[in-house]
Amino acid sequence: MPVGHGSNEGGEREFSNSHAGPSHPPGKAKCLATVRTDYAPGDQCYVLHLAQTPGESVVAAALSTRTVKLFCTDASGLRFTGDLKAHTHSITGMVSAAHSPAALYTASGDGVVRAWDLRAGAVAQEFRAGCRGEALSVAVGPTLVAAGVADNLALWDARSGRQMAHWGDTHAQDVTAVQLHPDAPAALVSGSEDGLLAVFDLSAGLDEDESFQAALNIDNAVAATGWYGQGGTKLWCTTGTETLHLWEWQAACNEEGGGGQGSLADVADARAQLSALTPDFEGGVSYLVGCSYDAASGTLGLLGGSLEGGLGIYPVVDSDAVAPLRAPLSVLAGGHADIVRCALPLGGGRVVTGGEDARVCLWDLTQNGADSSQGAGSVGPAAPPAPGRGSKHAPQHTRRTSPY
């Protein structure tokens, strides 16, 4: 499940903390390692997206400098292994593919989606849409690559790279999120700045009108979306104004339901609720990073962060439509000094995060990290600490962009 702007396509990784429970206070995760991705003190650099390849144990970090840095995870933490000069414009999305252990896919403002062979460190395929515009989101299945290109959806054959469909009628504004169902690849969902989540069934072919099943009206610019629940029967969505929305997407597609069915919760005041649950965050929770689903426990986790770099993982109870957010399972503090852009669960209680401080941090949710700010090791392409960036502010845009 995607978290923020990075994902392991088709995978379900946990954010569960074995020490946290209904009657226990949240644990403070231990920061195992911190890596700087900028080489010079004055070189402003954001970590925008994270992804992990399933077979090679490689963590990829997409930077605002249009570069992807690669790390191996081992007992010592994060080990820098190389980088990719990915695109000529900003990297807008990045995913791995469960069916291809060494493959990584990136989307960019240059309008191109690229598949990378990490063993060779080179581009394996390029996917170009039959329209002009930025490629803003990407999803990968066993046979299909899908991307949002401006206000269009483009579909390619994953093997040959041939474009199979180009849809331009569903959305009126930029398509900022796209997901293929991990267990039923014929199910596709797209999200747009026009405030709609569109659900498609590709099993009958790739005609836009025939494939369209339902439009879920979020009434807010979609920032990110993903599947959750047993069998992936539900959808979560976060927006540019930091709201959270939950749906039973199959109920929404039921023609006999008369339309408008399936909404589970709309949390317009998510930041206020999370701030009340995390009094230790100075200034409260100012933004949402995304969600992740733990299939083992059946728990959907919402990630919310502070301007000082703190991050909380909050369980979501969708059966409570009025107040679905609960006290944090874990708090990640002491690793970042600025806004956290993305987070990625690696399994085994470990999480990697990236932020606007140019840092990638590796966390262990099963260990108490009271001294994590002092105990994290610095490895890889380290550099002196960057100077302060002055006053911080809560994100106000529908998409958080690079500093350039």
C-alpha positions in Angstrom: 0.0 0.0 0.0 1.3 3.4 -0.8 2.3 5.8 1.9 2.7 9.4 1.0 4.4 9.3 -2.5 6.1 6.1 -2.5 5.0 2.5 -2.6 5.7 -1.2 -3.1 3.2 -1.9 -5.8 0.9 -4.8 -4.9 2.4 -5.3 -1.4 1.0 -5.0 2.1 3.4 -4.0 4.8 2.7 -3.4 8.4 3.1 -0.4 10.7 2.0 -2.4 13.7 3.9 -2.0 17.0 4.0 -5.1 19.2 4.3 -2.9 22.3 1.3 -0.7 21.5 -2.3 -1.7 22.4 -5.5 -0.2 23.6 -4.4 0.2 27.2 -0.7 1.1 26.4 0.7 4.6 25.6 2.3 5.0 22.2 5.9 3.9 21.9 8.6 6.1 20.6 10.2 4.3 17.7 14.0 3.9 17.7 15.9 5.7 14.8 18.4 3.1 13.7 20.1 5.2 11.0 20.0 8.6 9.4 21.4 9.3 5.9 21.9 12.7 4.3 21.2 12.8 0.6 22.6 16.3 -0.1 26.4 16.6 -0.7 26.9 20.2 0.1 25.7 22.3 3.1 23.9 24.8 0.9 22.4 22.3 -1.5 18.6 22.3 -0.7 17.2 18.9 -1.4 14.0 17.1 -0.6 13.3 13.4 -0.4 10.0 13.2 -2.3 9.2 9.4 -2.8 10.3 6.1 -1.4 10.0 2.5 -2.8 11.5 -0.9 -2.0 12.1 -3.7 -4.5 10.7 -7.0 -3.1 13.5 -9.3 -4.2 16.6 -7.2 -3.9 16.0 -5.4 -0.6 16.8 -2.1 -2.2 15.3 1.1 -0.9 15.0 3.8 -3.5 14.7 7.5 -2.6 13.6 10.0 -5.2 15.0 13.5 -4.7 14.0 16.9 -5.8 17.3 17.0 -7.7 15.8 14.6 -10.2 18.0 11.8 -8.9 17.1 8.4 -7.3 19.5 7.2 -4.6 19.6 3.5 -3.8 20.3 1.9 -0.4 20.5 -1.6 0.9 19.0 -2.5 4.2 21.0 -4.8 6.5 21.8 -5.2 10.2 23.8 -2.0 10.2 21.0 0.1 8.8 21.1 1.8 5.4 24.0 1.3 3.0 24.3 3.6 0.0 24.8 1.6 -3.2 24.5 4.0 -6.0 22.2 6.5 -7.8 20.2 6.9 -11.0 20.1 10.1 -13.0 16.4 9.6 -13.6 14.8 12.4 -15.5 15.2 15.9 -16.9 12.3 17.2 -14.8 11.0 16.6 -11.3 10.2 13.0 -10.3 6.4 13.0 -9.5 5.9 9.3 -8.7 7.9 6.1 -8.0 6.8 2.5 -7.4 8.3 -1.0 -7.4 6.6 -4.1 -8.9 6.0 -7.3 -7.0 6.3 -9.4 -10.2 9.7 -7.9 -11.1 12.2 -8.0 -8.2 14.8 -5.7 -9.6 12.5 -3.3 -11.4 11.7 0.3 -10.4 9.3 2.7 -12.2 9.5 6.5 -12.1 7.2 9.1 -13.5 8.3 12.7 -14.2 7.3 16.1 -15.2 9.0 15.4 -18.5 6.0 13.3 -19.4 7.9 10.0 -19.4 7.5 6.9 -17.3 10.7 4.9 -17.0 11.3 1.3 -15.9 14.7 0.8 -14.4 16.8 -2.4 -14.2 18.5 -1.9 -10.9 21.0 -4.7 -11.5 22.3 -2.8 -14.5 21.6 0.6 -13.1 20.0 1.6 -16.5 16.7 2.3 -18.1 15.0 -0.9 -19.3 11.9 0.6 -20.9 10.3 4.0 -21.6 6.6 4.7 -21.7 5.4 7.8 -23.5 1.8 9.0 -23.6 0.0 10.1 -26.8 -0.6 13.5 -25.2 1.4 16.3 -23.9 1.8 17.0 -20.2 3.4 15.9 -17.0 3.3 12.3 -15.9 2.0 12.9 -12.3 1.4 9.3 -11.0 2.2 5.7 -11.9 1.0 2.2 -11.1 2.3 -1.1 -12.2 0.6 -4.6 -12.5 1.8 -7.9 -13.9 0.8 -6.9 -17.5 -0.1 -3.2 -17.3 1.5 0.1 -16.6 -0.9 3.0 -15.8 -0.1 6.7 -15.4 -1.8 10.0 -14.9 -0.6 12.4 -17.6 -2.0 15.9 -17.1 -5.8 15.2 -17.0 -5.5 12.0 -18.9 -5.0 8.3 -18.1 -2.5 6.4 -20.2 -2.3 2.6 -20.2 0.6 0.5 -21.7 1.5 -3.1 -22.1 4.1 -3.7 -19.4 6.1 -6.2 -21.6 6.2 -4.5 -25.0 5.8 -0.9 -23.9 3.0 -0.4 -26.5 0.4 2.2 -25.5 -3.0 0.3 -25.3 -5.3 3.1 -24.2 -5.5 6.9 -23.7 -8.4 8.2 -21.7 -9.2 11.9 -21.6 -12.9 12.1 -20.7 -13.1 11.0 -17.1 -11.2 13.8 -15.3 -11.2 17.5 -15.8 -8.0 18.3 -14.0 -4.6 16.7 -13.3 -4.6 13.0 -12.4 -2.5 12.9 -9.2 -3.1 9.3 -8.1 -3.5 6.0 -9.8 -3.6 2.5 -8.3 -4.0 -1.1 -9.7 -5.6 -3.6 -7.3 -2.9 -5.9 -6.0 -5.1 -9.0 -6.0 -7.5 -8.1 -8.9 -5.3 -6.3 -11.5 -8.4 -5.5 -13.6 -9.5 -3.0 -10.9 -8.1 0.5 -11.4 -8.7 3.7 -9.5 -7.6 7.2 -10.4 -7.8 10.4 -8.4 -7.7 13.9 -9.6 -7.5 17.5 -8.6 -11.1 17.7 -9.8 -12.1 16.0 -6.6 -13.1 12.7 -8.0 -12.0 9.1 -7.5 -12.9 7.1 -10.6 -13.1 3.3 -10.4 -12.6 1.2 -13.5 -13.0 -2.5 -14.4 -10.6 -3.4 -17.2 -11.7 -7.1 -17.5 -14.1 -6.2 -20.3 -11.5 -4.3 -22.3 -9.9 -0.9 -22.4 -12.7 1.3 -23.6 -13.0 4.2 -21.3 -16.8 4.3 -21.2 -17.2 0.5 -20.9 -14.6 0.2 -18.1 -15.9 3.1 -16.0 -17.8 1.8 -12.9 -18.2 4.7 -10.5 -17.1 8.2 -9.5 -16.6 8.8 -5.8 -17.0 12.5 -5.1 -14.3 13.6 -2.6 -15.1 17.3 -3.3 -11.4 18.0 -2.7 -8.2 17.7 -4.7 -7.0 14.1 -4.4 -3.4 13.8 -3.0 -3.1 10.0 -2.6 -5.2 6.9 -2.5 -4.9 3.2 -1.8 -6.7 -0.1 -1.2 -7.2 -1.6 2.3 -9.4 -4.1 4.1 -9.5 -7.9 3.7 -9.2 -8.5 -0.1 -8.7 -4.8 -0.7 -12.5 -4.1 -0.7 -12.0 -0.5 0.6 -10.3 2.7 -0.5 -8.6 5.4 1.5 -7.9 8.9 0.2 -6.1 11.9 1.4 -6.5 15.4 -0.1 -4.6 18.6 -0.7 -6.4 20.2 2.2 -5.3 17.3 4.5 -8.6 15.6 4.8 -9.2 11.8 5.0 -12.0 9.9 3.1 -12.9 6.1 3.3 -15.0 4.2 0.9 -16.3 0.7 0.2 -15.6 1.0 -3.5 -17.4 -2.2 -4.6 -20.6 -0.9 -3.0 -20.2 2.4 -4.9 -20.0 0.3 -8.1 -23.2 -1.5 -7.4 -25.7 -0.3 -10.0 -28.7 -1.5 -7.9 -27.6 0.7 -5.0 -28.7 3.8 -6.9 -25.4 5.6 -6.7 -23.7 7.4 -3.9 -23.2 4.3 -1.9 -20.2 3.1 0.0 -18.9 6.1 1.9 -17.6 5.1 5.3 -16.1 8.3 6.7 -15.2 11.8 5.7 -12.7 13.3 8.2 -12.5 17.0 7.4 -10.7 17.9 10.6 -8.1 15.2 10.6 -5.3 17.5 11.6 -7.2 18.8 14.6 -8.1 15.3 15.7 -4.5 14.0 15.4 -3.2 17.1 17.2 -5.4 16.4 20.1 -4.1 12.8 20.2 -0.5 13.9 20.1 0.0 16.7 22.6 3.8 16.2 22.5 4.0 17.6 19.0 4.7 21.3 19.3 2.3 23.1 17.0 0.3 19.9 16.5 -0.1 17.8 13.4 0.1 20.0 10.4 -0.1 17.6 7.4 -0.9 14.0 6.4 1.7 11.8 4.8 -0.6 9.0 3.7 -1.9 5.6 4.9 -0.7 2.0 5.1 -2.7 -1.2 5.7 -1.5 -4.0 7.9 -3.2 -7.2 6.6 -2.2 -9.3 9.6 -4.0 -7.1 12.1 -6.5 -5.6 9.8 -5.4 -2.1 10.8 -5.3 0.9 8.6 -2.7 3.4 9.8 -2.8 7.1 9.0 0.4 9.1 9.2 0.4 12.6 10.3 3.4 14.9 10.9 4.6 18.0 12.6 6.6 20.9 11.1 9.5 19.9 13.2 9.8 16.4 11.7 7.8 14.3 14.1 5.5 11.6 12.7 2.7 9.7 14.3 1.1 6.4 13.1 -2.6 6.5 14.0 -5.0 3.5 13.7 -8.2 4.3 11.8 -11.5 2.6 12.8 -13.8 3.0 9.8 -16.8 1.6 11.7 -16.8 4.9 13.7 -17.8 7.5 11.1 -17.8 10.3 13.6 -14.4 9.9 15.2 -12.5 7.1 13.4 -9.0 8.2 14.5 -7.3 6.7 17.5 -4.2 7.4 19.7 -0.9 6.7 17.9 0.5 3.2 17.8 4.0 4.7 17.5 5.7 8.1 17.3 8.7 8.7 15.2 10.7 11.6 16.6 14.3 12.7 16.6 15.3 11.7 13.1 14.0 14.5 11.0 14.2 18.3 11.5 11.7 19.3 8.8 8.5 18.2 7.1 8.4 14.4 6.4 7.4 13.9 2.8 7.1 10.1 2.6 7.2 6.9 4.7 7.6 3.2 3.7 7.1 0.2 5.9 9.7 -2.5 5.2 8.3 -5.4 7.3 9.6 -6.7 10.6 8.5 -3.6 12.4 10.9 -1.3 10.4 9.9 1.9 8.6 12.0 4.2 6.4 11.1 7.9 6.0 12.2 10.8 3.9 11.8 14.5 4.4 12.5 18.1 3.4 15.6 18.1 5.5 17.3 15.8 2.8 17.4 12.9 5.3 16.4 9.3 4.9 15.8 7.7 8.3 15.4 4.0 9.2 13.2 3.2 12.3 12.4 0.2 14.4 8.9 0.4 15.8 9.5 -2.6 18.2 12.2 -0.8 20.2 11.9 2.1 22.6 13.7 5.0 21.1 13.8 7.5 24.0 17.3 8.5 22.9 16.9 8.1 19.2 18.0 11.6 18.3 21.4 10.8 19.7 21.6 7.1 18.9 21.1 7.1 15.1 24.0 6.2 13.0 24.9 8.3 10.0 25.9 6.2 7.0 26.1 6.4 3.2 26.7 9.7 1.3 26.9 11.8 4.4 27.4 15.6 4.4 27.6 18.4 7.0 24.2 19.5 8.3 22.4 21.9 6.1 21.7 25.4 7.5 18.2 26.2 8.8 15.6 27.1 6.2 14.0 29.9 8.3 10.4 29.8 9.2 8.3 26.7 8.3 4.7 26.7 7.2 2.0 24.1 6.8 1.6 22.9 3.1 -1.1 24.9 1.4 -0.9 23.4 -2.1 -2.9 20.5 -3.6 0.4 18.8 -4.3 3.6 19.4 -2.4 6.3 20.2 -4.9 10.0 20.3 -5.0 11.8 23.4 -3.8 12.7 24.4 -7.4 
